[in-house]
Amino acid sequence: MKMCIACGMPMTQISEYPLYDISKNYCKYCANPDGSMMSFEQKLSILTANYIQTYKMDNNTAKYTAYTILKKLPAWRRNQ
């Protein structure tokens, strides 16, 4: 089973890959419409918004939490 290098999601079905391309090492939720991987800034923004909405965090706390989680993943280690 592959894990998304950008968010850590397990990818167990072909429908979880961008454009059904199992050669990709990131999931459809971390892909742009053309199948390319989102930038760190895009992913950070989306995850921050998710934390604000889901956990009712303020923007600074949500962004710090998202950054801390993302920087541990293979795709973003170089962005520390």
Distance bins in CASP14 RR format, pairs under 12 A and 6 or more apart:
PFRMAT RR
TARGET T0000
AUTHOR 0000-0000-0000
RMODE 2
METHOD distances of the structure
MODEL  1
1 8 0 0 0 0 0 1 0 0 0 0 0
1 9 0 0 0 0 0 1 0 0 0 0 0
1 10 1 0 1 0 0 0 0 0 0 0 0
1 11 1 0 0 1 0 0 0 0 0 0 0
1 12 1 0 1 0 0 0 0 0 0 0 0
1 13 0 0 0 0 0 1 0 0 0 0 0
1 16 0 0 0 0 0 1 0 0 0 0 0
1 22 0 0 0 0 0 1 0 0 0 0 0
2 8 0 0 0 0 1 0 0 0 0 0 0
2 9 0 0 0 0 1 0 0 0 0 0 0
2 10 1 0 0 1 0 0 0 0 0 0 0
2 11 1 0 1 0 0 0 0 0 0 0 0
2 12 0 0 0 0 1 0 0 0 0 0 0
2 13 0 0 0 0 0 1 0 0 0 0 0
2 14 0 0 0 0 0 1 0 0 0 0 0
2 16 0 0 0 0 1 0 0 0 0 0 0
2 17 0 0 0 0 1 0 0 0 0 0 0
2 21 0 0 0 0 0 1 0 0 0 0 0
2 22 0 0 0 0 1 0 0 0 0 0 0
2 23 0 0 0 0 0 1 0 0 0 0 0
2 24 0 0 0 0 1 0 0 0 0 0 0
2 25 1 0 0 1 0 0 0 0 0 0 0
2 26 0 0 0 0 1 0 0 0 0 0 0
2 27 0 0 0 0 1 0 0 0 0 0 0
2 74 0 0 0 0 0 1 0 0 0 0 0
3 9 1 0 0 1 0 0 0 0 0 0 0
3 10 1 0 1 0 0 0 0 0 0 0 0
3 11 1 0 0 1 0 0 0 0 0 0 0
3 12 0 0 0 0 0 1 0 0 0 0 0
3 16 0 0 0 0 0 1 0 0 0 0 0
3 25 0 0 0 0 1 0 0 0 0 0 0
3 26 0 0 0 0 1 0 0 0 0 0 0
3 27 0 0 0 0 1 0 0 0 0 0 0
3 30 0 0 0 0 0 1 0 0 0 0 0
3 73 0 0 0 0 1 0 0 0 0 0 0
3 74 0 0 0 0 1 0 0 0 0 0 0
3 75 0 0 0 0 0 1 0 0 0 0 0
4 10 1 0 0 1 0 0 0 0 0 0 0
4 11 1 0 0 1 0 0 0 0 0 0 0
4 12 0 0 0 0 0 1 0 0 0 0 0
4 16 0 0 0 0 1 0 0 0 0 0 0
4 17 0 0 0 0 1 0 0 0 0 0 0
4 18 0 0 0 0 1 0 0 0 0 0 0
4 24 0 0 0 0 1 0 0 0 0 0 0
4 25 1 0 0 1 0 0 0 0 0 0 0
4 26 1 0 1 0 0 0 0 0 0 0 0
4 27 1 0 1 0 0 0 0 0 0 0 0
4 28 0 0 0 0 1 0 0 0 0 0 0
4 29 1 0 0 1 0 0 0 0 0 0 0
4 30 1 0 1 0 0 0 0 0 0 0 0
4 31 0 0 0 0 1 0 0 0 0 0 0
4 37 0 0 0 0 1 0 0 0 0 0 0
4 38 0 0 0 0 0 1 0 0 0 0 0
4 43 0 0 0 0 0 1 0 0 0 0 0
4 70 0 0 0 0 0 1 0 0 0 0 0
4 73 0 0 0 0 1 0 0 0 0 0 0
4 74 0 0 0 0 1 0 0 0 0 0 0
4 75 0 0 0 0 1 0 0 0 0 0 0
4 76 0 0 0 0 0 1 0 0 0 0 0
5 11 0 0 0 0 0 1 0 0 0 0 0
5 24 0 0 0 0 1 0 0 0 0 0 0
5 25 1 0 1 0 0 0 0 0 0 0 0
5 26 1 0 1 0 0 0 0 0 0 0 0
5 27 0 0 0 0 1 0 0 0 0 0 0
5 30 0 0 0 0 1 0 0 0 0 0 0
5 31 0 0 0 0 0 1 0 0 0 0 0
5 37 0 0 0 0 1 0 0 0 0 0 0
5 38 0 0 0 0 0 1 0 0 0 0 0
5 40 0 0 0 0 0 1 0 0 0 0 0
5 43 0 0 0 0 0 1 0 0 0 0 0
5 70 0 0 0 0 0 1 0 0 0 0 0
5 72 0 0 0 0 0 1 0 0 0 0 0
5 73 1 0 0 1 0 0 0 0 0 0 0
5 74 1 0 1 0 0 0 0 0 0 0 0
5 75 1 0 1 0 0 0 0 0 0 0 0
5 76 0 0 0 0 1 0 0 0 0 0 0
5 77 0 0 0 0 1 0 0 0 0 0 0
5 78 0 0 0 0 0 1 0 0 0 0 0
6 18 0 0 0 0 0 1 0 0 0 0 0
6 24 0 0 0 0 0 1 0 0 0 0 0
6 25 0 0 0 0 1 0 0 0 0 0 0
6 26 1 0 1 0 0 0 0 0 0 0 0
6 27 1 0 0 1 0 0 0 0 0 0 0
6 28 0 0 0 0 0 1 0 0 0 0 0
6 29 0 0 0 0 1 0 0 0 0 0 0
6 30 1 1 0 0 0 0 0 0 0 0 0
6 31 0 0 0 0 1 0 0 0 0 0 0
6 32 0 0 0 0 0 1 0 0 0 0 0
6 36 0 0 0 0 0 1 0 0 0 0 0
6 37 1 0 0 1 0 0 0 0 0 0 0
6 38 1 0 0 1 0 0 0 0 0 0 0
6 39 0 0 0 0 1 0 0 0 0 0 0
6 40 0 0 0 0 1 0 0 0 0 0 0
6 42 0 0 0 0 1 0 0 0 0 0 0
6 43 1 0 0 1 0 0 0 0 0 0 0
6 44 0 0 0 0 0 1 0 0 0 0 0
6 46 0 0 0 0 0 1 0 0 0 0 0
6 47 0 0 0 0 0 1 0 0 0 0 0
6 69 0 0 0 0 0 1 0 0 0 0 0
6 70 1 0 0 1 0 0 0 0 0 0 0
6 71 0 0 0 0 0 1 0 0 0 0 0
6 72 0 0 0 0 0 1 0 0 0 0 0
6 73 1 0 0 1 0 0 0 0 0 0 0
6 74 0 0 0 0 1 0 0 0 0 0 0
6 75 1 0 1 0 0 0 0 0 0 0 0
6 76 1 0 0 1 0 0 0 0 0 0 0
6 77 0 0 0 0 0 1 0 0 0 0 0
6 79 0 0 0 0 0 1 0 0 0 0 0
7 16 0 0 0 0 0 1 0 0 0 0 0
7 25 0 0 0 0 0 1 0 0 0 0 0
7 26 1 0 0 1 0 0 0 0 0 0 0
7 27 1 0 0 1 0 0 0 0 0 0 0
7 28 0 0 0 0 0 1 0 0 0 0 0
7 29 1 0 0 1 0 0 0 0 0 0 0
7 30 1 0 1 0 0 0 0 0 0 0 0
7 31 0 0 0 0 0 1 0 0 0 0 0
7 37 0 0 0 0 0 1 0 0 0 0 0
7 38 0 0 0 0 1 0 0 0 0 0 0
7 40 0 0 0 0 0 1 0 0 0 0 0
7 42 0 0 0 0 0 1 0 0 0 0 0
7 43 1 0 0 1 0 0 0 0 0 0 0
7 44 0 0 0 0 0 1 0 0 0 0 0
7 46 0 0 0 0 1 0 0 0 0 0 0
7 47 1 0 0 1 0 0 0 0 0 0 0
7 50 0 0 0 0 0 1 0 0 0 0 0
7 66 0 0 0 0 0 1 0 0 0 0 0
7 69 0 0 0 0 1 0 0 0 0 0 0
7 70 1 0 0 1 0 0 0 0 0 0 0
7 72 0 0 0 0 0 1 0 0 0 0 0
7 73 1 0 0 1 0 0 0 0 0 0 0
7 74 0 0 0 0 0 1 0 0 0 0 0
7 75 0 0 0 0 1 0 0 0 0 0 0
7 76 0 0 0 0 1 0 0 0 0 0 0
8 16 0 0 0 0 0 1 0 0 0 0 0
8 25 0 0 0 0 0 1 0 0 0 0 0
8 26 0 0 0 0 1 0 0 0 0 0 0
8 27 1 0 0 1 0 0 0 0 0 0 0
8 29 0 0 0 0 0 1 0 0 0 0 0
8 30 0 0 0 0 1 0 0 0 0 0 0
8 43 0 0 0 0 0 1 0 0 0 0 0
8 47 0 0 0 0 0 1 0 0 0 0 0
8 69 0 0 0 0 1 0 0 0 0 0 0
8 70 0 0 0 0 1 0 0 0 0 0 0
8 72 0 0 0 0 1 0 0 0 0 0 0
8 73 1 0 1 0 0 0 0 0 0 0 0
8 74 0 0 0 0 1 0 0 0 0 0 0
8 75 0 0 0 0 1 0 0 0 0 0 0
8 76 0 0 0 0 0 1 0 0 0 0 0
9 16 1 0 0 1 0 0 0 0 0 0 0
9 17 0 0 0 0 0 1 0 0 0 0 0
9 25 0 0 0 0 0 1 0 0 0 0 0
9 26 0 0 0 0 1 0 0 0 0 0 0
9 27 1 0 1 0 0 0 0 0 0 0 0
9 28 0 0 0 0 1 0 0 0 0 0 0
9 29 1 0 0 1 0 0 0 0 0 0 0
9 30 0 0 0 0 1 0 0 0 0 0 0
9 31 0 0 0 0 0 1 0 0 0 0 0
9 43 0 0 0 0 0 1 0 0 0 0 0
9 73 0 0 0 0 0 1 0 0 0 0 0
10 16 0 0 0 0 1 0 0 0 0 0 0
10 17 0 0 0 0 0 1 0 0 0 0 0
10 27 0 0 0 0 1 0 0 0 0 0 0
11 17 1 0 0 1 0 0 0 0 0 0 0
11 18 0 0 0 0 0 1 0 0 0 0 0
11 20 0 0 0 0 0 1 0 0 0 0 0
11 21 0 0 0 0 0 1 0 0 0 0 0
11 22 0 0 0 0 1 0 0 0 0 0 0
11 23 0 0 0 0 0 1 0 0 0 0 0
11 24 0 0 0 0 1 0 0 0 0 0 0
11 25 0 0 0 0 1 0 0 0 0 0 0
11 26 0 0 0 0 1 0 0 0 0 0 0
11 27 1 0 1 0 0 0 0 0 0 0 0
11 28 0 0 0 0 1 0 0 0 0 0 0
11 29 0 0 0 0 0 1 0 0 0 0 0
11 30 0 0 0 0 0 1 0 0 0 0 0
11 31 0 0 0 0 0 1 0 0 0 0 0
12 22 0 0 0 0 0 1 0 0 0 0 0
12 27 0 0 0 0 0 1 0 0 0 0 0
13 20 0 0 0 0 1 0 0 0 0 0 0
13 22 0 0 0 0 1 0 0 0 0 0 0
13 27 0 0 0 0 0 1 0 0 0 0 0
13 28 0 0 0 0 0 1 0 0 0 0 0
14 20 1 0 1 0 0 0 0 0 0 0 0
14 21 0 0 0 0 1 0 0 0 0 0 0
14 22 1 0 0 1 0 0 0 0 0 0 0
14 23 0 0 0 0 0 1 0 0 0 0 0
14 24 0 0 0 0 0 1 0 0 0 0 0
14 27 0 0 0 0 0 1 0 0 0 0 0
14 28 0 0 0 0 0 1 0 0 0 0 0
15 21 0 0 0 0 0 1 0 0 0 0 0
15 22 0 0 0 0 0 1 0 0 0 0 0
15 27 0 0 0 0 0 1 0 0 0 0 0
15 28 1 0 0 1 0 0 0 0 0 0 0
15 29 0 0 0 0 0 1 0 0 0 0 0
16 22 0 0 0 0 1 0 0 0 0 0 0
16 24 0 0 0 0 0 1 0 0 0 0 0
16 25 0 0 0 0 0 1 0 0 0 0 0
16 26 0 0 0 0 0 1 0 0 0 0 0
16 27 1 0 1 0 0 0 0 0 0 0 0
16 28 1 0 1 0 0 0 0 0 0 0 0
16 29 0 0 0 0 1 0 0 0 0 0 0
16 30 0 0 0 0 0 1 0 0 0 0 0
16 31 0 0 0 0 0 1 0 0 0 0 0
17 23 0 0 0 0 1 0 0 0 0 0 0
17 24 1 0 1 0 0 0 0 0 0 0 0
17 25 0 0 0 0 1 0 0 0 0 0 0
17 26 0 0 0 0 1 0 0 0 0 0 0
17 27 1 0 0 1 0 0 0 0 0 0 0
17 28 1 0 0 1 0 0 0 0 0 0 0
17 29 0 0 0 0 0 1 0 0 0 0 0
17 30 0 0 0 0 0 1 0 0 0 0 0
17 31 0 0 0 0 1 0 0 0 0 0 0
17 35 0 0 0 0 1 0 0 0 0 0 0
17 37 0 0 0 0 0 1 0 0 0 0 0
18 24 1 0 1 0 0 0 0 0 0 0 0
18 25 0 0 0 0 0 1 0 0 0 0 0
18 26 1 0 0 1 0 0 0 0 0 0 0
18 27 1 0 0 1 0 0 0 0 0 0 0
18 28 1 0 1 0 0 0 0 0 0 0 0
18 29 0 0 0 0 1 0 0 0 0 0 0
18 30 1 0 0 1 0 0 0 0 0 0 0
18 31 1 1 0 0 0 0 0 0 0 0 0
18 32 0 0 0 0 1 0 0 0 0 0 0
18 33 0 0 0 0 1 0 0 0 0 0 0
18 34 0 0 0 0 1 0 0 0 0 0 0
18 35 1 0 1 0 0 0 0 0 0 0 0
18 36 0 0 0 0 1 0 0 0 0 0 0
18 37 1 0 0 1 0 0 0 0 0 0 0
18 38 0 0 0 0 1 0 0 0 0 0 0
19 26 0 0 0 0 0 1 0 0 0 0 0
19 27 0 0 0 0 0 1 0 0 0 0 0
19 28 1 0 0 1 0 0 0 0 0 0 0
19 31 1 0 0 1 0 0 0 0 0 0 0
19 32 0 0 0 0 0 1 0 0 0 0 0
19 33 0 0 0 0 1 0 0 0 0 0 0
19 34 0 0 0 0 1 0 0 0 0 0 0
19 35 1 0 1 0 0 0 0 0 0 0 0
19 36 0 0 0 0 1 0 0 0 0 0 0
19 37 0 0 0 0 0 1 0 0 0 0 0
20 27 0 0 0 0 0 1 0 0 0 0 0
20 28 0 0 0 0 1 0 0 0 0 0 0
20 31 0 0 0 0 0 1 0 0 0 0 0
20 35 0 0 0 0 0 1 0 0 0 0 0
21 27 0 0 0 0 0 1 0 0 0 0 0
21 28 0 0 0 0 1 0 0 0 0 0 0
21 31 0 0 0 0 1 0 0 0 0 0 0
21 34 0 0 0 0 0 1 0 0 0 0 0
21 35 1 0 0 1 0 0 0 0 0 0 0
21 36 0 0 0 0 0 1 0 0 0 0 0
21 37 0 0 0 0 0 1 0 0 0 0 0
22 28 0 0 0 0 0 1 0 0 0 0 0
23 35 0 0 0 0 0 1 0 0 0 0 0
24 30 0 0 0 0 1 0 0 0 0 0 0
24 31 1 0 0 1 0 0 0 0 0 0 0
24 32 0 0 0 0 0 1 0 0 0 0 0
24 35 1 0 0 1 0 0 0 0 0 0 0
24 36 0 0 0 0 1 0 0 0 0 0 0
24 37 1 0 0 1 0 0 0 0 0 0 0
24 75 0 0 0 0 0 1 0 0 0 0 0
25 31 0 0 0 0 0 1 0 0 0 0 0
25 37 0 0 0 0 1 0 0 0 0 0 0
25 73 0 0 0 0 0 1 0 0 0 0 0
25 74 0 0 0 0 1 0 0 0 0 0 0
25 75 0 0 0 0 1 0 0 0 0 0 0
26 32 0 0 0 0 0 1 0 0 0 0 0
26 35 0 0 0 0 1 0 0 0 0 0 0
26 36 0 0 0 0 1 0 0 0 0 0 0
26 37 1 0 1 0 0 0 0 0 0 0 0
26 38 0 0 0 0 1 0 0 0 0 0 0
26 39 0 0 0 0 0 1 0 0 0 0 0
26 43 0 0 0 0 1 0 0 0 0 0 0
26 73 0 0 0 0 1 0 0 0 0 0 0
26 74 0 0 0 0 1 0 0 0 0 0 0
26 75 1 0 0 1 0 0 0 0 0 0 0
26 76 0 0 0 0 0 1 0 0 0 0 0
27 35 0 0 0 0 0 1 0 0 0 0 0
27 37 0 0 0 0 1 0 0 0 0 0 0
27 38 0 0 0 0 0 1 0 0 0 0 0
27 43 0 0 0 0 0 1 0 0 0 0 0
27 73 0 0 0 0 0 1 0 0 0 0 0
27 75 0 0 0 0 0 1 0 0 0 0 0
28 35 0 0 0 0 1 0 0 0 0 0 0
28 36 0 0 0 0 0 1 0 0 0 0 0
28 37 0 0 0 0 0 1 0 0 0 0 0
28 38 0 0 0 0 0 1 0 0 0 0 0
29 35 0 0 0 0 0 1 0 0 0 0 0
29 37 0 0 0 0 0 1 0 0 0 0 0
29 38 0 0 0 0 1 0 0 0 0 0 0
29 42 0 0 0 0 0 1 0 0 0 0 0
29 43 0 0 0 0 1 0 0 0 0 0 0
29 46 0 0 0 0 1 0 0 0 0 0 0
29 47 0 0 0 0 0 1 0 0 0 0 0
29 50 0 0 0 0 0 1 0 0 0 0 0
30 36 0 0 0 0 0 1 0 0 0 0 0
30 37 1 0 1 0 0 0 0 0 0 0 0
30 38 1 0 1 0 0 0 0 0 0 0 0
30 39 0 0 0 0 0 1 0 0 0 0 0
30 40 0 0 0 0 0 1 0 0 0 0 0
30 42 0 0 0 0 1 0 0 0 0 0 0
30 43 1 0 0 1 0 0 0 0 0 0 0
30 44 0 0 0 0 0 1 0 0 0 0 0
30 46 0 0 0 0 1 0 0 0 0 0 0
30 47 0 0 0 0 0 1 0 0 0 0 0
30 70 0 0 0 0 0 1 0 0 0 0 0
30 73 0 0 0 0 1 0 0 0 0 0 0
30 74 0 0 0 0 0 1 0 0 0 0 0
30 75 1 0 0 1 0 0 0 0 0 0 0
30 76 0 0 0 0 0 1 0 0 0 0 0
31 37 1 0 0 1 0 0 0 0 0 0 0
31 38 1 0 0 1 0 0 0 0 0 0 0
31 39 0 0 0 0 0 1 0 0 0 0 0
31 42 0 0 0 0 0 1 0 0 0 0 0
31 43 0 0 0 0 0 1 0 0 0 0 0
31 46 0 0 0 0 0 1 0 0 0 0 0
31 75 0 0 0 0 0 1 0 0 0 0 0
32 38 1 0 1 0 0 0 0 0 0 0 0
32 39 0 0 0 0 1 0 0 0 0 0 0
32 42 1 0 0 1 0 0 0 0 0 0 0
32 43 0 0 0 0 0 1 0 0 0 0 0
32 46 0 0 0 0 0 1 0 0 0 0 0
33 42 0 0 0 0 0 1 0 0 0 0 0
36 42 0 0 0 0 0 1 0 0 0 0 0
37 43 0 0 0 0 1 0 0 0 0 0 0
37 73 0 0 0 0 0 1 0 0 0 0 0
37 74 0 0 0 0 0 1 0 0 0 0 0
37 75 1 0 0 1 0 0 0 0 0 0 0
37 76 0 0 0 0 0 1 0 0 0 0 0
38 44 0 0 0 0 1 0 0 0 0 0 0
38 45 0 0 0 0 1 0 0 0 0 0 0
38 46 1 0 0 1 0 0 0 0 0 0 0
38 47 0 0 0 0 0 1 0 0 0 0 0
38 70 0 0 0 0 0 1 0 0 0 0 0
38 75 0 0 0 0 1 0 0 0 0 0 0
38 76 0 0 0 0 0 1 0 0 0 0 0
39 45 0 0 0 0 1 0 0 0 0 0 0
39 46 0 0 0 0 0 1 0 0 0 0 0
39 70 0 0 0 0 0 1 0 0 0 0 0
39 75 0 0 0 0 0 1 0 0 0 0 0
39 76 0 0 0 0 0 1 0 0 0 0 0
39 79 0 0 0 0 1 0 0 0 0 0 0
40 46 0 0 0 0 0 1 0 0 0 0 0
40 47 0 0 0 0 0 1 0 0 0 0 0
40 48 0 0 0 0 0 1 0 0 0 0 0
40 66 0 0 0 0 0 1 0 0 0 0 0
40 67 0 0 0 0 1 0 0 0 0 0 0
40 70 1 0 0 1 0 0 0 0 0 0 0
40 71 0 0 0 0 1 0 0 0 0 0 0
40 73 0 0 0 0 0 1 0 0 0 0 0
40 75 1 0 0 1 0 0 0 0 0 0 0
40 76 1 0 1 0 0 0 0 0 0 0 0
40 77 0 0 0 0 0 1 0 0 0 0 0
40 78 0 0 0 0 1 0 0 0 0 0 0
40 79 1 0 1 0 0 0 0 0 0 0 0
40 80 0 0 0 0 0 1 0 0 0 0 0
41 47 0 0 0 0 0 1 0 0 0 0 0
41 48 0 0 0 0 0 1 0 0 0 0 0
41 63 0 0 0 0 0 1 0 0 0 0 0
41 66 0 0 0 0 0 1 0 0 0 0 0
41 67 0 0 0 0 0 1 0 0 0 0 0
41 70 0 0 0 0 0 1 0 0 0 0 0
41 76 0 0 0 0 0 1 0 0 0 0 0
41 79 0 0 0 0 1 0 0 0 0 0 0
42 48 0 0 0 0 0 1 0 0 0 0 0
42 49 0 0 0 0 0 1 0 0 0 0 0
42 66 0 0 0 0 0 1 0 0 0 0 0
42 70 0 0 0 0 0 1 0 0 0 0 0
42 75 0 0 0 0 0 1 0 0 0 0 0
42 76 0 0 0 0 0 1 0 0 0 0 0
43 49 0 0 0 0 0 1 0 0 0 0 0
43 50 0 0 0 0 0 1 0 0 0 0 0
43 63 0 0 0 0 0 1 0 0 0 0 0
43 66 0 0 0 0 1 0 0 0 0 0 0
43 67 0 0 0 0 0 1 0 0 0 0 0
43 69 0 0 0 0 0 1 0 0 0 0 0
43 70 1 0 0 1 0 0 0 0 0 0 0
43 71 0 0 0 0 0 1 0 0 0 0 0
43 73 0 0 0 0 1 0 0 0 0 0 0
43 75 0 0 0 0 1 0 0 0 0 0 0
43 76 1 0 0 1 0 0 0 0 0 0 0
43 79 0 0 0 0 0 1 0 0 0 0 0
44 50 0 0 0 0 0 1 0 0 0 0 0
44 51 0 0 0 0 0 1 0 0 0 0 0
44 59 0 0 0 0 0 1 0 0 0 0 0
44 62 0 0 0 0 0 1 0 0 0 0 0
44 63 1 0 0 1 0 0 0 0 0 0 0
44 64 0 0 0 0 0 1 0 0 0 0 0
44 65 0 0 0 0 0 1 0 0 0 0 0
44 66 1 0 1 0 0 0 0 0 0 0 0
44 67 1 0 0 1 0 0 0 0 0 0 0
44 68 0 0 0 0 0 1 0 0 0 0 0
44 69 0 0 0 0 1 0 0 0 0 0 0
44 70 1 0 0 1 0 0 0 0 0 0 0
44 71 0 0 0 0 1 0 0 0 0 0 0
44 73 0 0 0 0 0 1 0 0 0 0 0
44 75 0 0 0 0 0 1 0 0 0 0 0
44 76 0 0 0 0 1 0 0 0 0 0 0
44 79 0 0 0 0 1 0 0 0 0 0 0
45 51 0 0 0 0 0 1 0 0 0 0 0
45 52 0 0 0 0 0 1 0 0 0 0 0
45 59 0 0 0 0 0 1 0 0 0 0 0
45 62 0 0 0 0 0 1 0 0 0 0 0
45 63 0 0 0 0 1 0 0 0 0 0 0
45 66 0 0 0 0 1 0 0 0 0 0 0
45 67 0 0 0 0 0 1 0 0 0 0 0
45 70 0 0 0 0 0 1 0 0 0 0 0
46 52 0 0 0 0 0 1 0 0 0 0 0
46 53 0 0 0 0 0 1 0 0 0 0 0
46 62 0 0 0 0 0 1 0 0 0 0 0
46 63 0 0 0 0 0 1 0 0 0 0 0
46 66 0 0 0 0 1 0 0 0 0 0 0
46 70 0 0 0 0 0 1 0 0 0 0 0
47 53 0 0 0 0 0 1 0 0 0 0 0
47 54 0 0 0 0 0 1 0 0 0 0 0
47 55 0 0 0 0 0 1 0 0 0 0 0
47 57 0 0 0 0 0 1 0 0 0 0 0
47 62 0 0 0 0 1 0 0 0 0 0 0
47 63 0 0 0 0 1 0 0 0 0 0 0
47 64 0 0 0 0 0 1 0 0 0 0 0
47 65 0 0 0 0 1 0 0 0 0 0 0
47 66 1 1 0 0 0 0 0 0 0 0 0
47 67 0 0 0 0 1 0 0 0 0 0 0
47 68 0 0 0 0 0 1 0 0 0 0 0
47 69 1 0 0 1 0 0 0 0 0 0 0
47 70 1 0 0 1 0 0 0 0 0 0 0
47 71 0 0 0 0 0 1 0 0 0 0 0
47 73 0 0 0 0 0 1 0 0 0 0 0
47 76 0 0 0 0 0 1 0 0 0 0 0
48 54 0 0 0 0 0 1 0 0 0 0 0
48 55 0 0 0 0 0 1 0 0 0 0 0
48 57 0 0 0 0 1 0 0 0 0 0 0
48 58 0 0 0 0 0 1 0 0 0 0 0
48 59 1 0 0 1 0 0 0 0 0 0 0
48 60 0 0 0 0 1 0 0 0 0 0 0
48 61 0 0 0 0 1 0 0 0 0 0 0
48 62 1 0 1 0 0 0 0 0 0 0 0
48 63 1 0 1 0 0 0 0 0 0 0 0
48 64 0 0 0 0 1 0 0 0 0 0 0
48 65 0 0 0 0 1 0 0 0 0 0 0
48 66 1 0 1 0 0 0 0 0 0 0 0
48 67 0 0 0 0 1 0 0 0 0 0 0
48 68 0 0 0 0 0 1 0 0 0 0 0
48 69 0 0 0 0 0 1 0 0 0 0 0
48 70 0 0 0 0 1 0 0 0 0 0 0
49 55 0 0 0 0 0 1 0 0 0 0 0
49 57 0 0 0 0 0 1 0 0 0 0 0
49 59 0 0 0 0 1 0 0 0 0 0 0
49 62 1 0 0 1 0 0 0 0 0 0 0
49 63 0 0 0 0 1 0 0 0 0 0 0
49 66 0 0 0 0 1 0 0 0 0 0 0
50 56 0 0 0 0 0 1 0 0 0 0 0
50 57 0 0 0 0 1 0 0 0 0 0 0
50 62 0 0 0 0 1 0 0 0 0 0 0
50 63 0 0 0 0 0 1 0 0 0 0 0
50 65 0 0 0 0 0 1 0 0 0 0 0
50 66 1 0 0 1 0 0 0 0 0 0 0
50 69 0 0 0 0 0 1 0 0 0 0 0
50 70 0 0 0 0 0 1 0 0 0 0 0
51 57 1 0 1 0 0 0 0 0 0 0 0
51 58 0 0 0 0 1 0 0 0 0 0 0
51 59 0 0 0 0 1 0 0 0 0 0 0
51 60 0 0 0 0 0 1 0 0 0 0 0
51 61 1 0 0 1 0 0 0 0 0 0 0
51 62 1 1 0 0 0 0 0 0 0 0 0
51 63 0 0 0 0 1 0 0 0 0 0 0
51 64 0 0 0 0 1 0 0 0 0 0 0
51 65 1 0 1 0 0 0 0 0 0 0 0
51 66 1 0 1 0 0 0 0 0 0 0 0
51 67 0 0 0 0 0 1 0 0 0 0 0
51 68 0 0 0 0 0 1 0 0 0 0 0
51 69 0 0 0 0 1 0 0 0 0 0 0
51 70 0 0 0 0 0 1 0 0 0 0 0
52 58 1 0 0 1 0 0 0 0 0 0 0
52 59 1 0 0 1 0 0 0 0 0 0 0
52 60 0 0 0 0 0 1 0 0 0 0 0
52 61 0 0 0 0 1 0 0 0 0 0 0
52 62 1 0 1 0 0 0 0 0 0 0 0
52 63 0 0 0 0 1 0 0 0 0 0 0
52 65 0 0 0 0 0 1 0 0 0 0 0
52 66 0 0 0 0 1 0 0 0 0 0 0
53 59 0 0 0 0 0 1 0 0 0 0 0
53 62 0 0 0 0 1 0 0 0 0 0 0
54 62 0 0 0 0 1 0 0 0 0 0 0
54 65 0 0 0 0 0 1 0 0 0 0 0
54 66 0 0 0 0 0 1 0 0 0 0 0
55 61 0 0 0 0 1 0 0 0 0 0 0
55 62 1 0 0 1 0 0 0 0 0 0 0
55 65 0 0 0 0 1 0 0 0 0 0 0
55 66 0 0 0 0 0 1 0 0 0 0 0
56 62 0 0 0 0 1 0 0 0 0 0 0
57 63 0 0 0 0 1 0 0 0 0 0 0
57 64 0 0 0 0 1 0 0 0 0 0 0
57 65 1 0 0 1 0 0 0 0 0 0 0
57 66 0 0 0 0 1 0 0 0 0 0 0
58 64 0 0 0 0 1 0 0 0 0 0 0
58 65 0 0 0 0 0 1 0 0 0 0 0
59 65 0 0 0 0 0 1 0 0 0 0 0
59 66 0 0 0 0 0 1 0 0 0 0 0
60 66 0 0 0 0 0 1 0 0 0 0 0
60 67 0 0 0 0 0 1 0 0 0 0 0
61 67 0 0 0 0 0 1 0 0 0 0 0
61 68 0 0 0 0 0 1 0 0 0 0 0
62 68 0 0 0 0 0 1 0 0 0 0 0
62 69 0 0 0 0 0 1 0 0 0 0 0
63 69 0 0 0 0 0 1 0 0 0 0 0
63 70 0 0 0 0 0 1 0 0 0 0 0
64 70 0 0 0 0 0 1 0 0 0 0 0
64 71 0 0 0 0 0 1 0 0 0 0 0
65 71 0 0 0 0 0 1 0 0 0 0 0
65 72 0 0 0 0 0 1 0 0 0 0 0
66 72 0 0 0 0 0 1 0 0 0 0 0
66 73 0 0 0 0 0 1 0 0 0 0 0
66 76 0 0 0 0 0 1 0 0 0 0 0
67 73 0 0 0 0 0 1 0 0 0 0 0
67 76 0 0 0 0 1 0 0 0 0 0 0
67 79 0 0 0 0 1 0 0 0 0 0 0
67 80 0 0 0 0 1 0 0 0 0 0 0
68 76 0 0 0 0 0 1 0 0 0 0 0
68 80 0 0 0 0 0 1 0 0 0 0 0
69 76 0 0 0 0 1 0 0 0 0 0 0
70 76 1 0 1 0 0 0 0 0 0 0 0
70 77 0 0 0 0 1 0 0 0 0 0 0
70 78 0 0 0 0 0 1 0 0 0 0 0
70 79 1 0 0 1 0 0 0 0 0 0 0
70 80 0 0 0 0 1 0 0 0 0 0 0
71 77 1 0 0 1 0 0 0 0 0 0 0
71 78 0 0 0 0 1 0 0 0 0 0 0
71 79 1 0 0 1 0 0 0 0 0 0 0
71 80 1 0 1 0 0 0 0 0 0 0 0
72 79 0 0 0 0 0 1 0 0 0 0 0
72 80 0 0 0 0 1 0 0 0 0 0 0
73 79 0 0 0 0 1 0 0 0 0 0 0
73 80 0 0 0 0 0 1 0 0 0 0 0
END
